[in-house]
Amino acid sequence: MSSPMRELPNPNESAHFETIDFSDFPLHQIQKLIEEKVANQHELAIHAKERRTIEYERERIATERGLHAEAKRWLMQEVSERDNKVQRNPNSFSYLLEEEATRFAQDIDMLYKAYFPSDSIGREMIEKMLASGKTPDAIEIFLQNGVTAMPGLVKTLESRQPAIVYKERRVKRNSLDSDYEQVSALTHGFAHPTSITNYRFMQAAFGRALSAIQAVKQGRALAKNCSIDPLAEKPFKYMTDAAYEEWKNVMNGHPSEPKFTNPVLWGGEPPV
C-alpha cells in the first residue's frame, strides 16, 4: 500500500520546517515549491529594477528642474539689476549696436570652438566631485542627467529670437518670452546667442566628464589633459606673456590661483 500523501509544512513555521525530511514528500510538490520560490525571486528582482528606474527618473527630473531654475534665476537677476520696465525703442543707433553685439557673440562662439577646454573642465569636475565624497555611480547619474537636460535648454533658447533690427522675432508665447527679451534688449541682442553658446559648451564639458567617470568605473585612470605646445601662438593678439603662461597652465591641467582678472591682460584692448 502506498503511504498517505503528506501536506507540505507552512513556510512561516520555520522552526519545524528546518527539521522536516523532504524525502517523505512527493517529488511534484517539492518541484512546485521550488518553482514558487524562483517565481518570487524573479518578482522581487523586477520590483527592485522598477524602484531603481523610478529613482533614476526622479533624479533626472530634479536635475532638469534645477537647470531650468538656474537659467531663470540668471535671467531674472540680470533684469532686476536694471530697470525691469525698460522697453526696446529702436533708434538710429540700434542697427549698429545690435549688429556689433551679434558679431561679438559670433566671435565668442568661434573662440569657444577653438579654445574651450572641454576635456580639462570635465576632468576637473570629476576630480572635485570624487574629492567631495561622491561615489562614481552618483556622479555618473548626475552627469547623465545633465547631458540629457542640456539639449532641451539649448533647444528652448534656439526656438526663440528676441527682436533685433535685422532678424525676425520668434516667440513661444509663454512667461519666458518677456523676461528673455528684456535681457536681450538690455544687451543689444548679445545675450541670446551667447546663452546658446554657453549651454552648448557646458553640454560638451558634461559629456567629457561623463566619459571620464565611466572610464574610472571600468578601472582606468583619468586621462591627462592635452598639453599646449609651448611655441604655440597666443589665443589673443594682445595677451600679456604672464597671462599666456597662466592660460597654458590651465589648459595643461595645472591651474594656479588666478592672477589676471582684468580682460585687458587676457587680450582686451591694446595697451596705449
Residue frames relative to the residue before (quaternion, step in Angstrom):
aa qw qx qy qz dx dy dz
M 1.0000 0.0000 0.0000 0.0000 0.00 0.00 0.00
S 0.4394 -0.6870 0.5095 0.2747 3.52 -1.05 0.84
S 0.5156 -0.6455 0.4677 0.3143 3.53 -1.08 0.75
P 0.5621 -0.6051 0.4308 0.3638 3.61 -1.05 0.70
M 0.5352 -0.6417 0.4547 0.3083 3.57 -1.14 0.81
R 0.2690 -0.7692 0.5621 0.1416 3.57 -0.84 0.99
E 0.4607 -0.6630 0.5206 0.2777 3.52 -1.13 0.72
L 0.4955 -0.6298 0.5025 0.3246 3.54 -1.11 0.70
P 0.5268 -0.6492 0.4404 0.3273 3.60 -1.00 0.73
N 0.5769 -0.5605 0.4694 0.3643 3.53 -1.30 0.44
P 0.4493 -0.7125 0.4595 0.2817 3.64 -0.66 1.04
N 0.6050 0.5739 -0.3613 0.4172 3.59 1.17 -0.55
E 0.6596 0.4679 -0.3113 0.4992 3.60 1.16 -0.47
S 0.0836 -0.8709 0.4833 0.0309 3.53 0.63 1.21
A 0.6149 0.5723 -0.3600 0.4059 3.60 1.02 -0.74
H 0.7049 0.4167 -0.2547 0.5144 3.58 1.03 -0.79
F 0.6090 0.6004 -0.3497 0.3826 3.54 1.03 -0.78
E 0.6695 0.5276 -0.3071 0.4232 3.57 0.99 -0.80
T 0.7173 0.4457 -0.2571 0.4699 3.62 1.12 -0.50
I 0.5007 0.6632 -0.4288 0.3542 3.61 1.25 -0.03
D 0.3328 -0.7087 0.5878 0.2039 3.54 -1.08 0.80
F 0.2870 -0.8101 0.4887 0.1500 3.57 -0.28 1.25
S 0.4984 0.6532 -0.4407 0.3615 3.61 1.20 -0.10
D 0.6186 0.5529 -0.3421 0.4410 3.59 1.26 -0.34
F 0.6616 0.5140 -0.3132 0.4473 3.61 1.22 -0.32
P 0.5800 -0.5826 0.4377 0.3641 3.57 -1.13 0.62
L 0.6012 -0.6078 0.3927 0.3390 3.52 -1.08 0.78
H 0.6620 0.5259 -0.3303 0.4197 3.60 0.94 -0.82
Q 0.6330 0.5150 -0.3465 0.4626 3.61 1.08 -0.57
I 0.6321 0.5111 -0.3314 0.4789 3.59 1.03 -0.74
Q 0.6440 0.5238 -0.3167 0.4589 3.55 1.01 -0.86
K 0.6353 0.5306 -0.3230 0.4587 3.56 1.03 -0.81
L 0.6468 0.5213 -0.3143 0.4595 3.56 1.00 -0.85
I 0.6428 0.5160 -0.3142 0.4710 3.57 1.00 -0.83
E 0.6581 0.5102 -0.3122 0.4573 3.58 0.92 -0.88
E 0.6381 0.5187 -0.3273 0.4655 3.59 1.00 -0.77
K 0.6418 0.5219 -0.3219 0.4606 3.57 1.01 -0.80
V 0.6523 0.5073 -0.3102 0.4701 3.56 0.96 -0.89
A 0.6460 0.5220 -0.3154 0.4589 3.57 0.98 -0.86
N 0.6510 0.5121 -0.3138 0.4642 3.57 0.99 -0.83
Q 0.6488 0.5112 -0.3182 0.4653 3.58 0.97 -0.82
H 0.6390 0.5232 -0.3201 0.4642 3.57 1.03 -0.81
E 0.6568 0.5084 -0.3069 0.4647 3.56 0.99 -0.86
L 0.6347 0.5212 -0.3281 0.4668 3.59 1.02 -0.75
A 0.6420 0.5224 -0.3234 0.4587 3.57 1.02 -0.81
I 0.6344 0.5242 -0.3242 0.4665 3.58 1.04 -0.80
H 0.6523 0.5107 -0.3121 0.4651 3.58 0.95 -0.91
A 0.6445 0.5217 -0.3238 0.4556 3.60 0.98 -0.83
K 0.6501 0.5102 -0.3106 0.4697 3.58 1.01 -0.84
E 0.6431 0.5190 -0.3211 0.4626 3.57 1.00 -0.80
R 0.6379 0.5199 -0.3300 0.4625 3.58 1.01 -0.80
R 0.6501 0.5110 -0.3212 0.4616 3.59 0.97 -0.83
T 0.6382 0.5287 -0.3219 0.4577 3.57 1.03 -0.81
I 0.6538 0.5090 -0.3072 0.4681 3.56 0.97 -0.89
E 0.6525 0.5074 -0.3153 0.4663 3.59 0.96 -0.85
Y 0.6351 0.5240 -0.3280 0.4631 3.59 1.00 -0.80
E 0.6695 0.4997 -0.3005 0.4603 3.58 0.92 -0.93
R 0.6318 0.5256 -0.3341 0.4615 3.57 1.00 -0.77
E 0.6573 0.5058 -0.3033 0.4692 3.57 0.98 -0.88
R 0.6507 0.5180 -0.3165 0.4561 3.58 0.98 -0.84
I 0.6666 0.4962 -0.3029 0.4666 3.57 0.91 -0.91
A 0.6423 0.5247 -0.3252 0.4544 3.58 0.99 -0.84
T 0.6582 0.5046 -0.3097 0.4651 3.59 0.97 -0.86
E 0.6599 0.5062 -0.3102 0.4605 3.56 0.94 -0.90
R 0.6480 0.5046 -0.3215 0.4713 3.58 0.96 -0.80
G 0.6421 0.5326 -0.3231 0.4468 3.55 1.01 -0.80
L 0.6609 0.5018 -0.3073 0.4659 3.57 0.98 -0.84
H 0.6426 0.5062 -0.3197 0.4781 3.57 1.01 -0.81
A 0.6521 0.5175 -0.3137 0.4566 3.57 0.96 -0.86
E 0.6496 0.5132 -0.3154 0.4638 3.57 1.02 -0.82
A 0.6377 0.5173 -0.3263 0.4683 3.58 1.01 -0.79
K 0.6661 0.4872 -0.3027 0.4767 3.58 0.93 -0.86
R 0.6318 0.5366 -0.3390 0.4449 3.60 0.98 -0.83
W 0.6466 0.5199 -0.3213 0.4565 3.57 0.98 -0.87
L 0.6597 0.5062 -0.3111 0.4601 3.57 0.91 -0.90
M 0.6800 0.4932 -0.2932 0.4565 3.56 0.89 -0.94
Q 0.6334 0.5299 -0.3343 0.4541 3.59 1.04 -0.72
E 0.6370 0.5233 -0.3281 0.4613 3.56 0.98 -0.81
V 0.6829 0.4831 -0.2868 0.4669 3.54 0.96 -0.88
S 0.6791 0.5177 -0.2998 0.4254 3.59 0.91 -0.93
E 0.6273 0.5414 -0.3425 0.4428 3.59 1.15 -0.49
R 0.7218 0.3062 -0.2167 0.5816 3.56 1.29 -0.17
D 0.6963 -0.4289 0.3387 0.4653 3.54 -1.21 -0.25
N 0.3846 -0.7501 0.4918 0.2179 3.58 -0.59 1.15
K 0.6970 0.4680 -0.2688 0.4721 3.56 1.21 -0.37
V 0.3203 0.7544 -0.5141 0.2530 3.54 1.23 0.35
Q 0.1402 -0.7858 0.5991 0.0626 3.55 -0.83 0.95
R 0.4578 -0.6751 0.5031 0.2856 3.55 -1.09 0.67
N 0.0298 0.7875 -0.6110 0.0744 3.54 -0.55 1.21
P 0.2619 -0.7989 0.5175 0.1596 3.60 -0.02 1.22
N 0.0293 -0.7767 0.6290 0.0169 3.52 -1.13 0.74
S 0.7720 -0.3726 0.2365 0.4573 3.56 -1.25 -0.15
F 0.6849 0.4723 -0.2880 0.4742 3.59 1.23 -0.39
S 0.4697 0.7174 -0.4296 0.2832 3.60 1.23 -0.37
Y 0.6532 0.5299 -0.3284 0.4299 3.57 0.87 -0.93
L 0.6898 0.4812 -0.2868 0.4588 3.58 0.83 -0.98
L 0.6698 0.5072 -0.3045 0.4488 3.58 0.88 -0.92
E 0.7115 0.4575 -0.2659 0.4624 3.57 0.82 -0.98
E 0.6245 0.5207 -0.3456 0.4684 3.59 1.06 -0.64
E 0.6681 0.4875 -0.3013 0.4745 3.59 0.94 -0.86
A 0.6437 0.5218 -0.3238 0.4566 3.61 0.97 -0.84
T 0.6606 0.5021 -0.3032 0.4686 3.58 0.99 -0.83
R 0.6458 0.5040 -0.3205 0.4756 3.57 0.98 -0.78
F 0.6238 0.5316 -0.3354 0.4645 3.56 1.04 -0.76
A 0.6425 0.5120 -0.3164 0.4742 3.58 1.00 -0.82
Q 0.6381 0.5153 -0.3256 0.4703 3.60 1.04 -0.73
D 0.6230 0.5307 -0.3352 0.4668 3.59 1.05 -0.75
I 0.6428 0.5159 -0.3206 0.4668 3.58 0.99 -0.83
D 0.6346 0.5243 -0.3318 0.4607 3.57 0.99 -0.79
M 0.6491 0.5067 -0.3143 0.4723 3.61 1.00 -0.79
L 0.6403 0.5136 -0.3243 0.4702 3.59 1.01 -0.80
Y 0.6210 0.5348 -0.3383 0.4625 3.57 1.01 -0.80
K 0.6722 0.5041 -0.3051 0.4484 3.57 0.86 -0.95
A 0.7183 0.4546 -0.2517 0.4627 3.58 1.04 -0.78
Y 0.8515 0.2066 -0.0412 0.4802 3.57 0.88 -0.91
F 0.4747 0.6840 -0.4630 0.3041 3.61 1.16 -0.20
P 0.2931 -0.8075 0.4876 0.1561 3.63 -0.50 1.16
S 0.1132 -0.8377 0.5318 0.0504 3.59 0.48 1.20
D 0.6653 0.5087 -0.3113 0.4491 3.59 0.91 -0.90
S 0.6732 0.4975 -0.3024 0.4560 3.59 0.89 -0.92
I 0.6643 0.4935 -0.3059 0.4708 3.57 0.95 -0.88
G 0.6455 0.5230 -0.3228 0.4533 3.58 0.96 -0.83
R 0.6561 0.5040 -0.3106 0.4680 3.56 0.98 -0.84
E 0.6652 0.5010 -0.3121 0.4573 3.59 0.93 -0.87
M 0.5933 0.5593 -0.3601 0.4533 3.59 1.08 -0.69
I 0.6710 0.4978 -0.2968 0.4624 3.57 0.89 -0.97
E 0.6646 0.5171 -0.3117 0.4402 3.58 0.85 -0.96
K 0.6831 0.4835 -0.2976 0.4594 3.58 0.90 -0.87
M 0.6693 0.4924 -0.3131 0.4599 3.60 0.94 -0.80
L 0.6395 0.5028 -0.3275 0.4805 3.58 1.02 -0.73
A 0.6588 0.5122 -0.3083 0.4567 3.58 0.99 -0.84
S 0.6637 0.5073 -0.3069 0.4560 3.60 1.15 -0.59
G 0.6274 -0.5782 0.3258 0.4072 3.59 1.28 -0.01
K 0.4758 0.6672 -0.4508 0.3538 3.60 1.24 0.00
T 0.4428 -0.6893 0.5086 0.2647 3.56 -1.06 0.78
P 0.6320 -0.5342 0.3856 0.4082 3.62 -1.14 0.43
D 0.6281 0.5334 -0.3480 0.4471 3.61 1.02 -0.72
A 0.6662 0.4937 -0.3026 0.4700 3.59 0.92 -0.91
I 0.6422 0.5179 -0.3235 0.4634 3.59 1.00 -0.80
E 0.6514 0.5211 -0.3235 0.4467 3.57 0.93 -0.87
I 0.6452 0.5142 -0.3239 0.4630 3.60 0.96 -0.83
F 0.6492 0.5225 -0.3142 0.4548 3.57 0.93 -0.93
L 0.7043 0.4624 -0.2746 0.4634 3.58 0.83 -0.97
Q 0.6291 0.5303 -0.3412 0.4546 3.58 1.01 -0.76
N 0.6385 0.5148 -0.3240 0.4716 3.57 1.02 -0.79
G 0.6480 0.5176 -0.3175 0.4597 3.57 1.02 -0.80
V 0.6509 0.5079 -0.3109 0.4709 3.57 0.94 -0.89
T 0.6582 0.5043 -0.3057 0.4679 3.58 1.07 -0.74
A 0.7159 0.4746 -0.2583 0.4422 3.58 0.96 -0.87
M 0.6024 0.6212 -0.3624 0.3463 3.60 0.97 -0.81
P 0.6548 0.5033 -0.3539 0.4390 3.67 0.80 -0.80
G 0.6171 0.5462 -0.3474 0.4474 3.58 1.10 -0.64
L 0.6433 0.5071 -0.3215 0.4751 3.58 1.01 -0.78
V 0.6553 0.5031 -0.3152 0.4670 3.58 0.92 -0.91
K 0.6604 0.5065 -0.3110 0.4588 3.59 0.93 -0.89
T 0.6181 0.5483 -0.3430 0.4469 3.59 1.04 -0.77
L 0.6966 0.4543 -0.2738 0.4831 3.58 0.93 -0.87
E 0.6662 0.5121 -0.3126 0.4429 3.59 0.95 -0.83
S 0.6234 0.5513 -0.3447 0.4343 3.59 1.15 -0.51
R 0.6963 0.4153 -0.2569 0.5260 3.58 1.30 -0.15
Q 0.0276 -0.7516 0.6561 0.0630 3.52 -1.29 0.42
P 0.3012 -0.7613 0.5423 0.1889 3.59 -0.27 1.19
A 0.6142 -0.5882 0.3908 0.3521 3.54 -1.18 0.63
I 0.1583 0.7166 -0.6719 0.1002 3.54 -0.92 1.05
V 0.7100 -0.5546 0.2276 0.3694 3.52 -1.11 0.70
Y 0.8098 0.2766 -0.1510 0.4948 3.62 0.98 -0.63
K 0.6765 0.4052 -0.3225 0.5236 3.59 1.20 0.48
E 0.5078 -0.6644 0.4622 0.2952 3.52 -1.05 0.83
R 0.4456 -0.7062 0.4934 0.2434 3.56 -0.90 0.98
R 0.0291 -0.7716 0.6354 0.0005 3.56 -0.99 0.96
V 0.0114 0.7952 -0.6049 0.0417 3.58 -0.84 0.96
K 0.3959 -0.7076 0.5358 0.2357 3.56 -1.31 0.36
R 0.3831 -0.7662 0.4382 0.2723 3.54 1.38 0.05
N 0.5512 0.5264 -0.4716 0.4435 3.53 0.62 1.22
S 0.7780 -0.3974 0.2241 0.4321 3.56 -1.31 0.06
L 0.6098 0.5763 -0.3648 0.4037 3.61 1.10 -0.53
D 0.5718 0.6393 -0.3856 0.3401 3.59 1.03 -0.72
S 0.6940 0.4969 -0.2896 0.4331 3.58 0.76 -1.05
D 0.6889 0.4728 -0.2863 0.4689 3.60 0.80 -1.01
Y 0.6806 0.5027 -0.2995 0.4409 3.56 0.88 -0.92
E 0.6641 0.4893 -0.3104 0.4725 3.59 0.99 -0.76
Q 0.5728 0.5673 -0.3837 0.4503 3.59 1.13 -0.53
V 0.6691 0.4871 -0.2959 0.4769 3.58 0.88 -0.95
S 0.6503 0.5145 -0.3207 0.4577 3.59 0.94 -0.84
A 0.6581 0.5079 -0.3146 0.4581 3.58 0.96 -0.84
L 0.6669 0.5124 -0.3002 0.4500 3.58 0.98 -0.86
T 0.7427 0.3565 -0.2062 0.5280 3.59 1.17 -0.56
H 0.4610 -0.7115 0.4217 0.3216 3.61 1.28 0.30
G 0.7488 -0.4132 0.2064 0.4754 3.56 1.00 0.86
F 0.4960 0.6921 -0.4127 0.3235 3.58 1.27 -0.11
A 0.6541 0.5702 -0.3279 0.3736 3.61 0.92 -0.89
H 0.6404 0.5709 -0.3453 0.3805 3.60 0.93 -0.82
P 0.7379 0.3814 -0.2679 0.4881 3.68 0.57 -0.96
T 0.6335 0.5376 -0.3452 0.4364 3.60 1.05 -0.68
S 0.6152 0.5381 -0.3456 0.4611 3.60 1.04 -0.71
I 0.6451 0.5129 -0.3196 0.4677 3.57 0.96 -0.85
T 0.6423 0.5216 -0.3170 0.4636 3.58 0.96 -0.86
N 0.6551 0.5273 -0.3158 0.4394 3.59 0.87 -0.94
Y 0.7154 0.4454 -0.2715 0.4650 3.59 0.75 -0.98
R 0.6214 0.5461 -0.3535 0.4367 3.59 1.05 -0.69
F 0.7253 0.4137 -0.2513 0.4895 3.58 0.93 -0.84
M 0.5385 0.5577 -0.4075 0.4826 3.59 1.24 -0.28
Q 0.6266 0.5292 -0.3275 0.4691 3.56 1.04 -0.78
A 0.6341 0.5248 -0.3305 0.4618 3.60 1.01 -0.79
A 0.6600 0.5007 -0.3105 0.4662 3.59 0.95 -0.87
F 0.6317 0.5169 -0.3316 0.4731 3.60 1.00 -0.79
G 0.6519 0.5218 -0.3192 0.4482 3.59 0.97 -0.82
R 0.6440 0.5014 -0.3223 0.4796 3.59 1.01 -0.80
A 0.6595 0.5052 -0.3128 0.4605 3.57 0.95 -0.87
L 0.6291 0.5319 -0.3380 0.4551 3.60 1.01 -0.76
S 0.6495 0.5007 -0.3176 0.4760 3.60 0.94 -0.84
A 0.6504 0.5286 -0.3197 0.4421 3.58 1.01 -0.82
I 0.6959 0.4617 -0.2956 0.4639 3.61 0.83 -0.90
Q 0.6061 0.5332 -0.3568 0.4701 3.59 1.11 -0.57
A 0.6268 0.5132 -0.3316 0.4834 3.59 1.09 -0.68
V 0.6290 0.5305 -0.3329 0.4607 3.59 1.01 -0.80
K 0.6602 0.5138 -0.3100 0.4517 3.59 0.95 -0.84
Q 0.6829 0.4574 -0.2800 0.4961 3.57 1.20 -0.51
G 0.6328 -0.5867 0.3114 0.3979 3.57 1.29 0.25
R 0.5663 0.5878 -0.4015 0.4154 3.58 1.23 0.15
A 0.5049 -0.6480 0.4802 0.3076 3.56 -1.13 0.66
L 0.6117 -0.5314 0.4276 0.4008 3.56 -1.25 0.42
A 0.4448 -0.6925 0.5006 0.2682 3.55 -0.87 0.97
K 0.4820 -0.6578 0.4947 0.3005 3.53 -1.07 0.75
N 0.5578 -0.6073 0.4490 0.3441 3.52 -1.15 0.65
C 0.5645 -0.5858 0.4580 0.3583 3.52 -1.19 0.60
S 0.3709 -0.7408 0.5149 0.2202 3.57 -0.89 0.91
I 0.4110 -0.6908 0.5449 0.2387 3.52 -1.25 0.59
D 0.5007 -0.6500 0.4834 0.3052 3.54 -0.91 0.92
P 0.4632 -0.7027 0.4593 0.2842 3.63 -0.67 1.04
L 0.7134 0.4379 -0.2544 0.4844 3.58 1.15 -0.58
A 0.4179 0.7208 -0.4657 0.2982 3.58 1.28 0.07
E 0.5561 -0.6132 0.4446 0.3422 3.54 -1.19 0.58
K 0.5826 -0.5723 0.4437 0.3690 3.55 -1.22 0.50
P 0.5060 -0.6602 0.4531 0.3207 3.59 -1.02 0.71
F 0.7579 0.2305 -0.1493 0.5917 3.59 1.23 -0.49
K 0.5796 -0.6523 0.3680 0.3210 3.54 -0.85 1.02
Y 0.8002 0.2943 -0.1358 0.5046 3.58 0.86 -0.97
M 0.3112 0.7574 -0.5123 0.2590 3.59 1.15 0.52
T 0.4414 -0.6935 0.4966 0.2785 3.58 -0.87 0.93
D 0.6326 -0.5409 0.3926 0.3914 3.57 -1.21 0.48
A 0.6589 0.5135 -0.3150 0.4505 3.59 0.96 -0.87
A 0.6591 0.4921 -0.3080 0.4781 3.59 0.97 -0.83
Y 0.6299 0.5366 -0.3339 0.4514 3.59 1.04 -0.74
E 0.6360 0.5224 -0.3270 0.4643 3.58 1.00 -0.78
E 0.6499 0.5013 -0.3175 0.4750 3.57 0.99 -0.83
W 0.6425 0.5277 -0.3226 0.4524 3.59 0.97 -0.84
K 0.6472 0.5134 -0.3216 0.4627 3.60 0.99 -0.81
N 0.6259 0.5369 -0.3386 0.4531 3.59 1.03 -0.76
V 0.6439 0.5118 -0.3165 0.4726 3.57 0.99 -0.84
M 0.6887 0.4850 -0.2835 0.4584 3.58 0.86 -0.95
N 0.7049 0.4493 -0.2589 0.4840 3.59 1.12 -0.65
G 0.5786 -0.6326 0.3607 0.3674 3.55 1.26 0.18
H 0.6261 0.4919 -0.3538 0.4908 3.58 1.20 0.53
P 0.0269 0.8435 -0.5361 0.0182 3.60 0.66 1.07
S 0.1721 -0.7483 0.6321 0.1042 3.53 -1.18 0.69
E 0.6852 -0.4236 0.3446 0.4820 3.54 -1.26 -0.03
P 0.4627 -0.6944 0.4610 0.3019 3.62 -0.75 0.98
K 0.1784 -0.7999 0.5689 0.0678 3.52 -0.92 0.97
F 0.7662 0.3258 -0.1619 0.5296 3.52 1.16 -0.58
T 0.0158 0.8185 -0.5712 0.0603 3.54 -0.29 1.28
N 0.5390 0.6012 -0.4067 0.4273 3.58 1.25 -0.19
P 0.4434 -0.7169 0.4583 0.2818 3.64 -0.64 1.02
V 0.5641 0.5905 -0.4036 0.4126 3.61 1.13 -0.47
L 0.6609 0.5090 -0.3056 0.4590 3.57 1.02 -0.85
W 0.7044 0.4542 -0.2661 0.4761 3.56 1.11 -0.63
G 0.7505 -0.3832 0.2315 0.4861 3.58 1.13 -0.02
G 0.3522 0.7444 -0.5007 0.2669 3.57 1.06 0.63
E 0.8191 -0.1590 0.1373 0.5338 3.53 -0.94 -0.88
P 0.5570 -0.6125 0.4306 0.3594 3.63 -1.05 0.61
P 0.5477 -0.6159 0.4443 0.3512 3.56 -1.07 0.67
V 0.5041 -0.6511 0.4765 0.3079 3.53 -1.12 0.69
